[in-house]
Amino acid sequence: MAVQTFGDVTVELGSNHVAVVEIHRPPANYFDVDLISAISEAYEMLDDEPECRAIVLCSEGKHFCAGANFTAPAAEERAAETPARPRDLYMEATRIMAAKTPVVAAVQGAAIGGGLGLACSADFRVGCSETRMSANFAQLGFHHGFGLTITLPPIVGQQRALELLMTGKRIDGEEAQRIGLLDRFTTLDDVRTAAIRMAEEIAASAPLAVRSIRATMRGNIAERYRAATLHEGFEQGWLRATDDWREGVRATAERRPPEFKGR
């Protein structure tokens, strides 16, 4: 299959039954509705491709996905003007969760905020010492999103997920592996290759059986994800009207600790 393009996302299916879905927004690979929609379209196309048995989700450049670009000019104002935008975004993200093909994420560099949510949408994650992961929403003054309500706890446990969400702390690749957020650990130069190797192991199994097992293990995840993101989007909406949200965005742009007032 020739390389196909969906917006800023390319898809290349190799002879090993593994498709590489690559994001092209280097170096930070910030996400928005268009990017998530493009990934969804790529996944849905591959679900209908008989030769595809596993997907590697990866990114061009230094980082896997550094989240939303809150430091861009007037980002705070745009977000405040469109409080319903998270729900639109999450409608597209639900399509990712409804896809049928197993996904291995190659996580080099940062997976922050919604970028962490994107990494957790995959079945497995491969990273390295340079990997940095953070659910930094509370440090921005608002509620977590991207379905982390239901994707993060099964990966790291309820208590660890609560800690990551409430503190917004950033962890490195070694700690991410220790708590189970990374499934395989390698060197920076080998992250994508190692992710492909893992996908090839999955693709070597009977494809109908793999899809059946995955469907059983994930259960009604798309339905639960949709419900979770509706709630997350509502909470994010009202928190965007607070002074703490504005302070969180300013502090991020100015690269300083926030000074929250609880209002």
N, C-alpha and C positions, 0 to 999 in steps of 0.2 A: 504494500500500500504506500502510495506517495505521501509525503508530508502534507498534512492538512492544517489549515489555520483557522482559528476561531478568535478573532480580535487579537489580543496580546498573548494568545496561547497557541502553541503548535502541538501537533500529535504525530508521532512516528511509530508505526508498528513494525517490529522486527520479526525475523524468522523464528525467534525463540518464543513466540506467542505473547511477548511482553510489549505493551505500548508505553512509550515515554510521553507524558503530558507535561510540557514545559512552559512555565510562565516567563514572559519576556518584558519585565519592567525593571531592569537593573539600575542601581545596585541594590535598592531596598525592597523592590517588588511590592510596593504598597497596593492594597486592594481597594476596590470599590464595587458597586453593583455590576458594572460591565465586566469586570474580571471574573467575578464569581459566576455570572451568567455564562461566560465563555467556557469556564471549567465544566459547568453543568452540561453544556451542549456537547463538549468533548466526551464526557463520561457516557452520556446517553447514546452517542454515535457508536462508541466502543462496545456498549452493552449489546448492540445489534450486529457486531462484527464477529463472526464465528471463529476467526483466527486469533482473537484477543482473549487471553485467559487471565491476565493480571496487568495492572497499571502501576507505573512509577510516576509519582507526582514530584516534580522538581522545578527549580528556578534558575534562571541565568543570573550570574553575578554573585555578590558577596553574601547576600542574605536570602533565606527561604521566603520569608514575608514579614516585614517589620510592622505589619498592621495597617491602620488607617493613617494617612498623613495629616496629623493635627498641627504640624508646624508650617504647613503651606499657608500662603497669604490668605487671610480672611477665613481660615478653616473654622474658627469658632463661630463666626457669624453665619456661615453656610449651614453648619450643623444646627444652630439654634433656629434657623428659619424653616427647617424641614424635619421636625421631630418624628415624622412617620417614616423617614428614610430607612431606619434600621429594620422595620418590618418588611419593606420592599426588598432589602438586601437579603433578609433571612428567608423570604419566599424562594429566592434563587438558591440559597444555600441548602434548603430542604431538598431540592432536586439532586444535589450532590449526595445527600444521605440516602436518597431513594435508589441510587444507582446499584447495579447488581454485581459489578466486577470488583474483585479484591484490589485494594490500593496500598502501596507502600510509599511513604513520603520520605524523600531524601532531604534532610533538614540540616543544611549548612548555615552558619551564621545565625541571625536572629529569627525567631518565631515569636512574635510579640502581639499581645492582645488578640485581635481577630486572626492574626497570623498563627497564633497558637491554636485557635479554634479550627483553622484550616488544617493544621497538622494533625489535630485530634480527630478530624473527620475521616482520616485514613485508618486502615486496619492496623498498620504497623508504621513505626518511625525509625529511621536510621540516622545517626548523628555522630558527632566527634567532639573533641575538646573545645573547639571554637563555637559549637552550638550554644546559643543563648535563648532561654525560654522564659516568658513572663506573661501572666494574666494581669496586666498592669492597670486594669480598669479602675480599681479603687484609688489608685494614685492619680488618676485623671478626674476623680470626683463623681464617677457614675457606676452603674451596674454592669456586671460582666455580660457578654453577649456571645453570639456565634454558636449557641447551643452548648456551651461549656457546662451548663447545668447538668446535662445528661451524658456528655462524652468524657469529661475529665474524671469524675469519681470512679467509674469502672476501670480506668487505667491506673490511677495512683491511689485509690481508696478515698473514702469520704473525708476523713480528717485531713489528709494531705491536701486534697483538693480545696477544702475550706481554708486552710492556711495559705495556699497559693493565691486564692481569690481575695481574701481579706487583706493580706499584706501587700500583694502586687509585686512581691520580690522577684528578682531575676536570678535564675539558676543557670549554672554552666552545664556542659555536656556530661561531665562526670556525675554530678548530682542528679541530672535528668535520667541517666542510666540507672543509678542506684535506686531511685524511687519508681522505676518502671515506665517513665515517660518516653525513654528511648528503648527500643527493643534490641537494636544492635549498635555497637560502638566501633568506630574505626578512625582512620586518619582523615583529615580534611580533604586531601586529594582523592580519597577512595570512597567518599560518601555516596556519590551517585552510582558508582560501580557496585558497591556493596548492596545498595537498594535494588539494583537490577538483578544481582545474584539471588537475593531473597525472593524477588518476584518470579524468577525462573524456577525456584524450588516449588513455589505455589503452582506455577503453570505446568509443572511436570506431573502433577496429580490429575486425576480424572476431572475434567472441567465441570461436568454436570454435578458431580459429588461436591466439589468445592463450592459451587454456588448454593447448593442445597444446605451444606453445613453453615456457610456464612449467613444465609437467610435465617436459619434456625437460631444461631447464636446472637444475631442482631435483633431478632424479633420484630416488633413494630417500631423500630427506631425512628423511621421517618415521621410517623405520626406523633411520637413522643417529642421528637426534635421540633416539629412544627408548633406543638403546644408550648414547649419551653421557650422558643424564640418569640412567640407572641407575648409571653409574660416578660421576657427580658427586654423586648422592644418597648413595652409600656413603661417599665421601670426606667429605662434609659431616657425615655421621652421627658418625663417630669423632672428627672435629675439634671437634664440639660438646661433647665431654667434656673438652676441654683447658682449662687455665687461660688460655691466650691467647684462646680464644673468649670466655670470661667477661670478660676484660679489654677485648676489643674492643667488646663490647656496652656495658659500663659507660662506656668512654671516649666512645662515640658518644652515649650518653644525657647525659653530662656535658659534651659538646662540648669535649673536650680531646684532645691526641695520645695514642695508646695507648702503654703501656710493656710490650712483649711480652718474655717470658722464655724462649720456646722450649720450653714444657712445658704 
